[in-house]
Amino acid sequence: MPAVDNGGFAMKTLALQLVTVGLEDGQQGVFVGWPLVTENSQENSSQVENIWFSNIQQVPQNLTLEQLMELVRKQLCTCLSTVQ
């Protein structure tokens, strides 16, 4: 991870991508994760094949980004292990 100078403090950065999903009834949800589609992605290789939704999880309000991404990693591993 690259470091960013924040007033004399070096901070690690983390690449994240937001995915917004809009339902037919007008509801929207925003999901945070590691980048999946980049500017360098080929158009044909970026087609959505599957979408999984976890159960709703209660997490501490003061959860750090690092802790959140660990939850995301665990969810991703669970989803990948169920695809056969």
Secondary structure, 3 states (H helix, E strand, C coil): CCEEEECCEEEECCCCEEEEEECCCCCEEEEEECCCCCCCCCHHHHCCCCCCCCCCCCCCCCCCHHHHHHHHHHHHHHHHHHCC
